[in-house]
């Protein structure tokens, strides 16, 4: 049996937090019904599938690249690093890796990039679900430490409400300073203080 590993990441677009990658080797003897691109699933369905993937997969691993690594390397290279770490973290070595997108991380295992792979290959779908649920859980935790940004709602993506909060409160250490909206706010801090907003 060829061990096929699917890999995907979550968190390339947000302004804050790590980029998270997952690697999954599914067990053909324990099929999982309903695997799909994580972005097409409801939060509840995604969470349920994530538990099932963790329980039934032959192997799975989740890894990340930090905000500091994103700022140092750029988001593309940080995403590749997180993917490398996820594959390295697997308890079993796959025979082949398939990755969502058009680029492969540097691996010592045959690797193929598949555009829209998270909708076409169930191993990549499973990886996309694990990566997204793991990253979303991190953002919910960060929201408890930094409630002023509303992270639990938008998960760090540059929504109008997020950008307004960022302009009002400035960028703390969880923000990616290499991203233009964050860089611009740091370069042009608000002329008011938190006291003015009360």
N, C-alpha and C positions, 0 to 999 in steps of 0.2 A: 504493500500500500504506500503510495506517495503521500508524504505529509506536506500539505499545502497550508501555508501561513498567510492570512490576510492582515494587512497593516493599514491603519488610517490615523489621522490626527484630528484634534479639535482645538480651536482657539487661535487660528492664524489671524483672524480679523479684529478681535477685541483690543482695547487700549490698555488692558491691564491683565495681570496674572500670567501664569506659565502657559506654554503650548504643551498639550498632552497627547501622547500617542499610545495606541494599543496594538498588540499583536495577538492573533487568535488562530489556533489550530483546532478545527472542529472535529468531532467524532462522528463518522458516518453511521455508526451503530446507534447514535443517540441524536436523531434529527431535532432541530429547533424550528418550529413553525412560526412564520411571520417575520423573518429577518428582512430588513429593508434599510435603505439609507436613513440614518438616525434623524436627519432633518425632516423626514416625512412622517415621523411617528410622534404621537402625543407624549408628554412627559411621563404619564402613568404607564403607557405601553412600553416606552423605552426602559424605564426602571425595572419593569417586570422581566423584560427580555434580558437585561443586563444580569439579573440574578440567575436566570436560566443558563446563560452563556457561561458564567463563572462555574456553575454546577456541572454542566454537561460537556464542556470543551475538553479535548485531550490536553491542551495547554493554553494558557493565556498570560499576558503580562502587560502592565501599564507603566509608562515612564514619561518623563517630562524634560523640558528645557526651561530654565528659569528666566525671569525677566532680565537679569543681568546678562545671561547668555544671548537672549533675543537682541538686546541692545548692542552687544559686542559683535555678534555674528551676522545679524539680520534675521528676519522672521523665516525666510526660506531655509537657510542653513540650520537655524535652531530647530525647525520642524524635522529636518533630516536627522539631526542629532537625537531628537526624542525618539524617532522611529528606530534608529540603530540601537538605542538603549532598550526599547521594548522588545525587539527581536533577541537581543543578548540576554534578556531576562527570562526567556521561555525555559521551562523545565525540560522540554524536548527540542532537539534541533530539527527544523523543517528541511525538506528536500528542495522546496521552492518557496519564494516569497512573492506575493502579488500586492501591489500598493495602489491606493486610489490616487489618481492624478496622472501627471505626465513626466514625473521624475522619480527615480529610485534613490534611496539612501545607499551609501557605500557599504556593501556587505560581502562576506566571503561565501555567500549562498546565491544561486541563480535567482534573479529578481526581475519582475516584469511590472511596468507601470500601466495601469488601465484607466483611461479617462471615464469618468462616471462609474468607476468600479464599485463604489459603495451601493449602487443600485443594481449592478450586474452580477457580482460575485458574493455569495453568501458569507464567505470568510472575511471579506472586506466589510460587508454590512455589519457583521458581528463586532469587528474591530472598531467601526465608527460608533456603534452603540456604547461600547465600553469606554472609549475615549471621551465621548460627549457626556455620559453620565458621571464619569470620574471628575471631569473638569467642572461641570455644573455644581457638583457637591462641594468642590473647593471654593467656588465663588460664593456659595451660600454661607460657608464658614467665614470667608473674608468679609462678607456683608455684616456679620456680627461684630467684627473688629472695626469696620469702617462703614457704619450705617448711613453716613451722609451722602454716599454715592449711589445708593439703590442697587447694589450689585446683584442681589438675589433676583431682581426682576429682569434686568437686561443682560446679565452675565458678562458685563464688561464691553459689550458691543457699543459702537458710537451712536446711540440713539439721541434724539433731541434732549430728552430728560437727563441722560448721562452727561452730555456735553455741558448742559446748564449747571449741573452739580459740580462738574470738574472746574468750570470757570469760577464758580462761587467759592469752592473750598481749596483749589489748587491741587497739584498732583503729589500724592504721598509715594512711599517707596515701592508700592506694588504696580506703579504705572510704567509703561514702556516709553522711555524718553526719546527713543528713536522714531516713534510714530508721530507724524506731523501734527495732529490735533493736540497731543500732549506737549510736544516740543514748543508749539506756538503759545500755549497757555503758560508754560514755564518762562518763555522769553517775554511774554506780555502779561504779567500777573494782574489780577483784578485790583482796582483802585479802592475797593472797599474791604472791610474785614468781616469776619463772622458776626461780630457785634452789630454791624450795620444791617445785617439780614434779619435780625430778630424783631 
